[in-house]
Structures are given as C-alpha cells and as structure tokens.
Amino acid sequence: MSLLELRDLRVTYRSERGDVPAVRGVSLTIERGQTVGLAGESGCGKSTIAGAVLRLLPKGTLVEGSILFDGEDVYEMTPGRLRAVRWSGAAIVFQGALHSLNPVRRVGSQIEEAIMLHSADLGLDRSQARRRVGELLERVGLRVDRARSYPHQMSGGQRQRVLIALALACEPDLLIADEPTTALDVMVQAQVLALLADLQADRGLALLFITHDLSVLNSVCERLMVMYAGRVVEEGPSRELFADPRHPYGRALSQAFPTIGDRASRMHPTGLPGDPPDPAALPSGCAFHPRCDVAIDECSALDVALRDVNAGHRAACVHVEPPNKRVTNKSVTS
C-alpha cells in the first residue's frame, strides 16, 4: 500500500468572477521513504496540492478525486483523526519562514506546542517535550539555546531550520516541503537541501519537495513531476527527466538557471516569453502552446494526455509519439 496516493485530483477555487480550476486531474503516488519533486512556475497548482493533501485549503474550495494517506481517504477523516495525521502522519514545511512562525512567541515554545498536542500518542510529559525541543533543534543544526529566540532574532536559514524541526516534532512518515529554500542565498540553500537529504536518509522519510527549480529537485528527489496550468505535463526519474526533458516546458525549466562551464553551456535561455495563463481563462488545446517555440496547429486544438517516452518517463506533448505508433527499423531478408 502506498503512503500517499492522489487519484485524478481536481481543485477548484470559488471566486466572485466564477470558478477557477487550480488543479486539473493530477495523479501521483509516493511510497514510504521515496522522494518526489513537483516543479512549475508560480500559479501552476503545486502549493494547492500541498494544501489539499492536508486539507488546508480555504473554506468553500471544491476538491474532487481522492487523496489516500496510508490507504485512508483524507477527506473522509474525522477532525480528530485528521489532526493526528497532520502531525504524526504528514507534516509540511511552508514557504516563507518569517511569515509561518508566530513573531511574538519564542521558537522553542512553538515547537513544544506541537509536541504537547500529541503528547498522549508520543508518551511525553512537558519536561520531556522540552528536552525533545532541544534534540530537534540540534538535529537541524541549531544550538539548544536557540529555543529562547524569537523569529526576528534569527537569520532566514535559521528560521527555515526551525520550521523543519517543527515539522519533525511528531515523527511524521511524510514531509511536504513547499519552496523551503525560497529567498535563501545559495550557500544557505545548499545547507538546507543537505539537511533535508540527511534527515530523509536517516529516518526513511517520504518527501514531497515543491519548487520551481528543476536543478534543486534533481539533487534531492528520485522522481520529478512538472506541472503547467494545473496539470502534470511531464514525469519521470529525476536524472532522466533533468538530462533529457521531452516536453517543451520541462526543457525550458531545465535550462532556466545559470551554469558554469564553456561559453556554449552559458547560452541557455533564462526564461520563457509571455506569462503563465489565467487559470480562469485557459487557452484551447495544450495550455502551453501560446508560449511554445515548437507548437503546431494541432497543439491549439488537442490537449494530449501523458504519453510514454521510456519506462516510467511520460510527457504530454504531440511531439512524443505513443509506443504503438513508433516506427522501428526491421531487417528484411529475401
């Protein structure tokens, strides 16, 4: 049984101007101990998926399809069961550590509160919970005395480590990291990524890592999924997808960062023309075709499903031929 399974997930926000489809039929599976990356520009639906998994979306949001955590439907859980799953089953590291921590409370008390909410399940009293706070801070590379600090007294990287410690407070099986390296400089970003990799390896955590940077995901995750306009447009093993993306959008993301090397390697484009589409007014056919440099007439009329590229690697593009239509060379003997 998979730890997390999304089946044809569809999420629609209700607004004054009408319904806005944010996620359009996403399916994914995460096994215990597996690392999966979700990539795409802002507005593609990545964070919406994170919120949907833990039922943290705004009231009135329409969620269709199913989200199974350890075989149990998240949207059929009682409030008590859901609270337990949110901490001891799955936990989230939100983007923007400064805004995710309470600015008027010491960071240690915020971690302790999460532990005490589940003290019965963890078998800890308050004094043991405080010791655990120190252990968690040390685990993420901070001094124990940092528990008495307020968020504004810490650097961005330190606050991000506190959020990771908070997420690990109740020993979850799944960690959702939503843009955990946003606004961090390159050196601190590398330290946070190394920390997450070490924690995942030491504890056998399953990890859903969300970011727009394919190079970051390639360094952390086993599998990658690329989203555009609420849909998965490419998925596959991280090394293969990063080295040889087959969807034009996946290819653009893989090139959208500077590289060090010869002059030719530095000539990759650093962006895409145009802007992501308005979810409430998506173009016909493939949603990416207005920005695609290899689009053909068929792209504006047909929104193709994911097609097999290689074993485990799929892309939703008309330029990817389904296996049953590929022409193979055959020797002919007379």
Secondary structure as UniProt FT lines:
FT   STRAND          4..15
FT   TURN            16..17
FT   STRAND          18..30
FT   TURN            32..33
FT   STRAND          35..39
FT   TURN            42..43
FT   HELIX           46..53
FT   TURN            54..55
FT   TURN            59..60
FT   STRAND          62..69
FT   TURN            70..71
FT   STRAND          72..73
FT   HELIX           74..76
FT   HELIX           79..84
FT   HELIX           85..89
FT   STRAND          90..93
FT   HELIX           97..100
FT   TURN            103..104
FT   HELIX           107..117
FT   HELIX           119..122
FT   HELIX           126..139
FT   TURN            140..141
FT   HELIX           144..148
FT   HELIX           151..153
FT   HELIX           156..167
FT   TURN            168..170
FT   STRAND          174..178
FT   TURN            180..183
FT   HELIX           186..203
FT   STRAND          206..211
FT   HELIX           214..220
FT   STRAND          223..228
FT   TURN            229..230
FT   STRAND          231..237
FT   HELIX           238..243
FT   HELIX           248..255
FT   HELIX           264..267
FT   HELIX           279..281
FT   TURN            287..288
FT   HELIX           289..291
FT   TURN            293..294
FT   HELIX           297..300
FT   STRAND          307..310
FT   TURN            311..312
FT   STRAND          313..315
FT   TURN            318..319
FT   HELIX           323..325
//
